[in-house]
């Protein structure tokens, strides 16, 4: 469902009523902000989607336990510069100590605190800096602190990623705000590196969980930078009901309207992550259509997006359609290559029966653009899927060859 009346507003995670945020420098990183807190003035329904990796950070395990114990949360703590992953019992103890520090600083229950970390794997959290930073961040919470918070969660990101929108539901104005971080290790099997969403919508717990899971699948699960998945991937949402709209329930027109807005929010943040891909120079939207099933369309699209050969060809501005067709062929789906068509924007570079009567010059002009669309029509059915990716450059190797230094 498309909602025409989605309005972009300022404020990021602080745009919805009753939310505050802060971002400060605690010294975890060599420079720049590295601790952020999002706070709801009242307990909010909370839902999360987490990495499917078998190697998970302490924050992922802790949040999963927290959300099983309680349907509500009131604060999200995020630190950057240290993933607190692969740190064993000490890492879990440090994560719990951080939760306690947030609860004490804000005067709320520990069960209402969620936490996230991002950065280098295998290093212990510097707890003196963490506790001091948490207390400092709690003192600096503001209803316009969203940009500071968005900065505080960045690692190799070249810019903070935040967005806010509002819609009308049952005569009430409902707002949704969000921020995300991610630049590398992006090929999520759940969500993204980190994403945090706030809303003042009054919505049932079941409706919130369902909408959030489905919107993640249509957004963060459809992006890739480098085909890698992290230990800390998570996406969290808080809904505090301060908009005072009639409660949104599954199966209603209000639910469909809220879902459309939420999906719009998550897709926008997803695209920002891809555009900020490590070393990326081009943003690429890839659609596979004419597939026999939804699963076939998604599998082919994901395989093409993750192909280093496809991504390097796009970086080199080479109309190498063979790499795209080869990626679809190894995806595991069944289709007829003889009837497949491939387009760059509106230019057909591969027709049925391997017709390649296209202008190399026009293809080059398209590939020189910063944003490119690629369409692969399998002509085998009625299903389609769209994913977002970027090119792969030598700069990606440089960035990740010295990540810890």
Secondary structure, 3 states (H helix, E strand, C coil): CCCCCCEECCCHHHCCCCEEEEEECCCCCCCCCCEEEEEEEEEEEEEEEECCCCCCEHHHHHHHHHHHHCCEEEEEEEEEEECCECCHHHHHHHHHHHHHHHHHHHCCCHHHEEEEEEEECCCCCCHHHHHHHHHHHHHCCECCCHHHHHHHCCCCCCCCEEEEEEEEECCEEEEEEEEEECCCCCCCCCCCCEEEEEECCCECHHHHHHHHHHHHHCCHHHECCCCCCCCCCEEEEEECCCCCCCCECCCCHHHHHHHHHHHHHHHHHHHHHHHCCCCCCCEEEEEEEEECCHHHHHHHHHHHHHCHHHHHHHHCCCCCHHHHHHHHHCCCCCCCHHHCEEEECCEEEEEHHHECCCCHHHHHHHHCCCEEEEEEECCCCCEEEEEEEECCCHHHHHHHHCCCC
